[in-house]
Amino acid sequence: MGDEFKVLGLSCSPRKGGNTDLMCDAALEGAAGAGASVEKVMVAALDIHPCKECNACFKTGECVQQDDMQGLYPKLLSYEGIVLAVPTFSMNLAAQAKTMIDRLQCLWARKYVLKEHSVPEGLRARRRGLWLGAAGLDRPGVFEHSVPTVRYFFAMLEVPEWDRVLYHDVDDKGAIREVAGALEACRAAGARIPPS
């Protein structure tokens, strides 16, 4: 990969131009402005099947399902920066994100069953993450139920450090634009992902 710092934006909103999608764009703008090469993936547009709990990955460390996760795994494991942008539905991460995260079971198997790393040591030290979230509920604690899942997500990807930018009481499509300083905060968080 050379010296190029690559940042992957995972926009998990089912609404193109939705609040977390706009937050993802802003973060990637910030990362690009800080010198990173950026790529955005619309997770909701991918064909990702739920984990079948077949435990085949316990033997190989690989998922046997052949869908769009097979193209996403290499990016998840090779980019230095990972941005997870996901709305909160029903008090937790939207299903589009949760389905993807459940498919990291093969990485769990590598780590805890096969006792292997999924990310090379040199790359592990460079990896940084960012969680972006928006929720319609007017309650600051609406994100608390999602924290363990997000922590798991970054742990399975061997991302040692990650930040968060979260906004509650943001429901209508594009309403994040009306929240003072919100997209600017996402840009600033994105700019902090690449090393200075």
Solvent accessible surface area in square Angstrom, and as a share of the most:
residue,aa,sasa,rsa
1,M,114,0.51
2,G,70,0.68
3,D,142,0.73
4,E,89,0.40
5,F,13,0.05
6,K,52,0.22
7,V,0,0.00
8,L,0,0.00
9,G,0,0.00
10,L,0,0.00
11,S,0,0.00
12,C,0,0.00
13,S,4,0.03
14,P,63,0.40
15,R,98,0.36
16,K,149,0.63
17,G,21,0.20
18,G,0,0.00
19,N,7,0.04
20,T,2,0.01
21,D,3,0.02
22,L,24,0.12
23,M,0,0.00
24,C,0,0.00
25,D,48,0.25
26,A,2,0.02
27,A,0,0.00
28,L,11,0.05
29,E,96,0.43
30,G,10,0.09
31,A,0,0.00
32,A,46,0.36
33,G,73,0.70
34,A,47,0.36
35,G,63,0.61
36,A,10,0.08
37,S,40,0.26
38,V,56,0.32
39,E,55,0.24
40,K,64,0.27
41,V,16,0.09
42,M,47,0.21
43,V,4,0.02
44,A,42,0.32
45,A,86,0.66
46,L,54,0.27
47,D,77,0.40
48,I,26,0.13
49,H,76,0.34
50,P,92,0.58
51,C,50,0.30
52,K,132,0.56
53,E,134,0.60
54,C,75,0.45
55,N,63,0.32
56,A,31,0.24
57,C,11,0.07
58,F,62,0.26
59,K,174,0.74
60,T,86,0.50
61,G,0,0.00
62,E,92,0.41
63,C,23,0.14
64,V,80,0.46
65,Q,18,0.08
66,Q,145,0.65
67,D,18,0.09
68,D,58,0.30
69,M,0,0.00
70,Q,57,0.26
71,G,49,0.47
72,L,5,0.02
73,Y,18,0.07
74,P,78,0.49
75,K,63,0.27
76,L,0,0.00
77,L,24,0.12
78,S,38,0.25
79,Y,16,0.06
80,E,3,0.01
81,G,0,0.00
82,I,0,0.00
83,V,0,0.00
84,L,0,0.00
85,A,0,0.00
86,V,1,0.01
87,P,15,0.09
88,T,16,0.09
89,F,94,0.39
90,S,113,0.73
91,M,67,0.30
92,N,52,0.27
93,L,12,0.06
94,A,0,0.00
95,A,68,0.53
96,Q,57,0.25
97,A,0,0.00
98,K,77,0.33
99,T,29,0.17
100,M,0,0.00
101,I,3,0.01
102,D,54,0.28
103,R,4,0.01
104,L,0,0.00
105,Q,50,0.22
106,C,4,0.03
107,L,2,0.01
108,W,81,0.28
109,A,0,0.00
110,R,35,0.13
111,K,74,0.31
112,Y,101,0.39
113,V,60,0.34
114,L,51,0.25
115,K,156,0.66
116,E,92,0.41
117,H,118,0.53
118,S,20,0.13
119,V,2,0.01
120,P,90,0.56
121,E,131,0.59
122,G,56,0.53
123,L,26,0.13
124,R,49,0.18
125,A,69,0.54
126,R,91,0.33
127,R,0,0.00
128,R,69,0.25
129,G,3,0.03
130,L,1,0.00
131,W,1,0.00
132,L,0,0.00
133,G,1,0.01
134,A,4,0.03
135,A,3,0.02
136,G,30,0.29
137,L,73,0.36
138,D,101,0.52
139,R,130,0.47
140,P,100,0.63
141,G,23,0.22
142,V,2,0.01
143,F,12,0.05
144,E,120,0.54
145,H,106,0.47
146,S,0,0.00
147,V,25,0.14
148,P,80,0.50
149,T,23,0.13
150,V,0,0.00
151,R,129,0.47
152,Y,67,0.26
153,F,0,0.00
154,F,0,0.00
155,A,41,0.31
156,M,8,0.04
157,L,0,0.00
158,E,25,0.11
159,V,7,0.04
160,P,82,0.51
161,E,98,0.44
162,W,64,0.23
163,D,61,0.31
164,R,105,0.38
165,V,17,0.10
166,L,45,0.23
167,Y,46,0.17
168,H,60,0.27
169,D,86,0.45
170,V,8,0.04
171,D,94,0.48
172,D,108,0.56
173,K,118,0.50
174,G,9,0.09
175,A,27,0.21
176,I,0,0.00
177,R,147,0.54
178,E,147,0.66
179,V,48,0.28
180,A,102,0.79
181,G,40,0.38
182,A,0,0.00
183,L,29,0.14
184,E,105,0.47
185,A,36,0.28
186,C,0,0.00
187,R,90,0.33
188,A,47,0.36
189,A,3,0.02
190,G,0,0.00
191,A,41,0.32
192,R,150,0.55
193,I,9,0.05
194,P,10,0.06
195,P,88,0.56
196,S,164,1.06
